[in-house]
């Protein structure tokens, strides 16, 4: 039995079982991507930004395992941030880290980069 959850952006119904399947697919894609390492700092940063967004999007994402994954992403991010030049990509990664950590220093760095790039 399908239970109507809400209407999608295009007006079509979204059912709980479909949403659950999409969430499972997202979890599997993130798990696969988590094993990947970028060949350059820029590629690694793109992977990390994508993973942060993926884990933020998952439903019911409040588990010890996910907390450990987020910590791994933060550790990888701190390493790659030191190697990245001032860029939009660096700002994206800094903002993803800020969302997880709440460290105001990350926002200050974003502002400095934006001012330099402007």
Short mmCIF file of the C-alpha atoms (twelve columns), coordinates in Angstrom:
data_MODEL
# 
_entry.id   MODEL 
# 
loop_
_atom_site.group_PDB 
_atom_site.id 
_atom_site.type_symbol 
_atom_site.label_atom_id 
_atom_site.label_alt_id 
_atom_site.label_comp_id 
_atom_site.label_asym_id 
_atom_site.label_seq_id 
_atom_site.Cartn_x 
_atom_site.Cartn_y 
_atom_site.Cartn_z 
_atom_site.pdbx_PDB_model_num 
ATOM 1   C CA . UNK A 1   0.000  0.000  0.000   1 
ATOM 2   C CA . UNK A 2   1.395  3.375  -0.997  1 
ATOM 3   C CA . UNK A 3   0.897  6.246  1.386   1 
ATOM 4   C CA . UNK A 4   0.746  9.689  -0.088  1 
ATOM 5   C CA . UNK A 5   3.346  11.885 1.555   1 
ATOM 6   C CA . UNK A 6   3.137  15.151 -0.353  1 
ATOM 7   C CA . UNK A 7   3.253  16.524 -3.855  1 
ATOM 8   C CA . UNK A 8   6.584  16.796 -5.611  1 
ATOM 9   C CA . UNK A 9   7.894  19.972 -7.215  1 
ATOM 10  C CA . UNK A 10  6.259  19.057 -10.525 1 
ATOM 11  C CA . UNK A 11  2.866  18.345 -8.945  1 
ATOM 12  C CA . UNK A 12  3.170  14.565 -8.992  1 
ATOM 13  C CA . UNK A 13  2.540  12.637 -5.779  1 
ATOM 14  C CA . UNK A 14  5.506  11.469 -3.729  1 
ATOM 15  C CA . UNK A 15  4.901  8.242  -1.828  1 
ATOM 16  C CA . UNK A 16  6.629  7.152  1.367   1 
ATOM 17  C CA . UNK A 17  7.988  3.958  -0.183  1 
ATOM 18  C CA . UNK A 18  9.427  5.925  -3.128  1 
ATOM 19  C CA . UNK A 19  11.019 8.422  -0.772  1 
ATOM 20  C CA . UNK A 20  12.480 5.587  1.288   1 
ATOM 21  C CA . UNK A 21  13.925 3.991  -1.855  1 
ATOM 22  C CA . UNK A 22  15.463 7.295  -2.955  1 
ATOM 23  C CA . UNK A 23  16.959 7.794  0.496   1 
ATOM 24  C CA . UNK A 24  18.478 4.298  0.381   1 
ATOM 25  C CA . UNK A 25  19.905 4.972  -3.078  1 
ATOM 26  C CA . UNK A 26  21.421 8.247  -1.848  1 
ATOM 27  C CA . UNK A 27  22.944 6.445  1.145   1 
ATOM 28  C CA . UNK A 28  24.520 3.841  -1.168  1 
ATOM 29  C CA . UNK A 29  25.864 6.484  -3.558  1 
ATOM 30  C CA . UNK A 30  27.395 8.422  -0.664  1 
ATOM 31  C CA . UNK A 31  28.952 5.243  0.750   1 
ATOM 32  C CA . UNK A 32  30.562 4.537  -2.632  1 
ATOM 33  C CA . UNK A 33  31.770 8.124  -3.028  1 
ATOM 34  C CA . UNK A 34  33.161 8.150  0.512   1 
ATOM 35  C CA . UNK A 35  35.734 5.578  -0.612  1 
ATOM 36  C CA . UNK A 36  36.984 7.879  -3.384  1 
ATOM 37  C CA . UNK A 37  39.893 10.267 -2.915  1 
ATOM 38  C CA . UNK A 38  40.558 13.156 -5.256  1 
ATOM 39  C CA . UNK A 39  43.677 13.142 -7.424  1 
ATOM 40  C CA . UNK A 40  44.112 16.869 -6.800  1 
ATOM 41  C CA . UNK A 41  43.065 19.208 -3.974  1 
ATOM 42  C CA . UNK A 42  40.310 20.592 -6.207  1 
ATOM 43  C CA . UNK A 43  38.940 17.138 -7.020  1 
ATOM 44  C CA . UNK A 44  39.071 16.132 -3.357  1 
ATOM 45  C CA . UNK A 45  37.215 19.333 -2.398  1 
ATOM 46  C CA . UNK A 46  34.504 18.609 -4.987  1 
ATOM 47  C CA . UNK A 47  34.066 15.099 -3.580  1 
ATOM 48  C CA . UNK A 48  33.839 16.467 -0.037  1 
ATOM 49  C CA . UNK A 49  31.301 19.177 -0.903  1 
ATOM 50  C CA . UNK A 50  29.184 16.555 -2.671  1 
ATOM 51  C CA . UNK A 51  29.391 14.197 0.303   1 
ATOM 52  C CA . UNK A 52  28.440 16.909 2.801   1 
ATOM 53  C CA . UNK A 53  25.411 17.779 0.667   1 
ATOM 54  C CA . UNK A 54  24.488 14.119 0.289   1 
ATOM 55  C CA . UNK A 55  24.655 13.386 4.003   1 
ATOM 56  C CA . UNK A 56  22.737 16.588 4.783   1 
ATOM 57  C CA . UNK A 57  20.000 15.532 2.362   1 
ATOM 58  C CA . UNK A 58  19.478 12.044 3.769   1 
ATOM 59  C CA . UNK A 59  16.434 11.476 5.925   1 
ATOM 60  C CA . UNK A 60  16.857 10.142 9.432   1 
ATOM 61  C CA . UNK A 61  20.565 10.837 9.331   1 
ATOM 62  C CA . UNK A 62  21.111 10.913 13.098  1 
ATOM 63  C CA . UNK A 63  23.251 7.897  13.895  1 
ATOM 64  C CA . UNK A 64  26.639 7.347  15.467  1 
ATOM 65  C CA . UNK A 65  27.883 5.956  12.151  1 
ATOM 66  C CA . UNK A 66  26.886 9.129  10.322  1 
ATOM 67  C CA . UNK A 67  28.513 11.280 13.002  1 
ATOM 68  C CA . UNK A 68  31.735 9.345  12.424  1 
ATOM 69  C CA . UNK A 69  31.422 9.856  8.667   1 
ATOM 70  C CA . UNK A 70  30.900 13.592 9.120   1 
ATOM 71  C CA . UNK A 71  33.982 13.735 11.368  1 
ATOM 72  C CA . UNK A 72  35.977 11.913 8.674   1 
ATOM 73  C CA . UNK A 73  34.743 14.444 6.113   1 
ATOM 74  C CA . UNK A 74  35.747 17.311 8.389   1 
ATOM 75  C CA . UNK A 75  39.215 15.814 8.898   1 
ATOM 76  C CA . UNK A 76  39.678 15.367 5.150   1 
ATOM 77  C CA . UNK A 77  38.395 18.904 4.590   1 
ATOM 78  C CA . UNK A 78  40.855 20.495 6.999   1 
ATOM 79  C CA . UNK A 79  43.700 18.772 5.157   1 
ATOM 80  C CA . UNK A 80  42.560 19.844 1.698   1 
ATOM 81  C CA . UNK A 81  41.613 23.407 2.715   1 
ATOM 82  C CA . UNK A 82  45.277 24.114 3.465   1 
ATOM 83  C CA . UNK A 83  46.154 23.196 -0.133  1 
ATOM 84  C CA . UNK A 84  43.353 24.996 -1.974  1 
ATOM 85  C CA . UNK A 85  43.875 28.435 -3.466  1 
ATOM 86  C CA . UNK A 86  41.289 31.146 -2.833  1 
ATOM 87  C CA . UNK A 87  38.322 30.128 -4.983  1 
ATOM 88  C CA . UNK A 88  34.582 29.613 -5.041  1 
ATOM 89  C CA . UNK A 89  35.199 25.901 -4.433  1 
ATOM 90  C CA . UNK A 90  37.203 26.677 -1.297  1 
ATOM 91  C CA . UNK A 91  34.353 28.906 -0.086  1 
ATOM 92  C CA . UNK A 92  31.850 26.099 -0.705  1 
ATOM 93  C CA . UNK A 93  33.915 23.666 1.335   1 
ATOM 94  C CA . UNK A 94  34.440 26.215 4.114   1 
ATOM 95  C CA . UNK A 95  30.676 26.790 4.291   1 
ATOM 96  C CA . UNK A 96  29.968 23.055 4.454   1 
ATOM 97  C CA . UNK A 97  32.466 22.758 7.317   1 
ATOM 98  C CA . UNK A 98  30.933 25.776 9.060   1 
ATOM 99  C CA . UNK A 99  27.497 24.156 8.840   1 
ATOM 100 C CA . UNK A 100 28.858 21.140 10.714  1 
ATOM 101 C CA . UNK A 101 31.160 22.910 13.183  1 
ATOM 102 C CA . UNK A 102 29.764 26.400 13.677  1 
ATOM 103 C CA . UNK A 103 33.318 27.808 13.776  1 
ATOM 104 C CA . UNK A 104 33.130 31.546 13.016  1 
ATOM 105 C CA . UNK A 105 36.745 31.536 11.796  1 
ATOM 106 C CA . UNK A 106 35.572 29.593 8.741   1 
ATOM 107 C CA . UNK A 107 33.079 32.349 7.897   1 
ATOM 108 C CA . UNK A 108 35.772 34.998 8.296   1 
ATOM 109 C CA . UNK A 109 37.936 33.091 5.834   1 
ATOM 110 C CA . UNK A 110 35.038 32.932 3.351   1 
ATOM 111 C CA . UNK A 111 34.555 36.700 3.675   1 
ATOM 112 C CA . UNK A 112 38.273 37.306 3.108   1 
ATOM 113 C CA . UNK A 113 38.247 35.149 -0.021  1 
ATOM 114 C CA . UNK A 114 35.131 36.859 -1.385  1 
ATOM 115 C CA . UNK A 115 36.710 40.278 -0.807  1 
ATOM 116 C CA . UNK A 116 39.897 39.201 -2.601  1 
ATOM 117 C CA . UNK A 117 37.983 37.717 -5.534  1 
ATOM 118 C CA . UNK A 118 35.639 40.710 -5.911  1 
# 
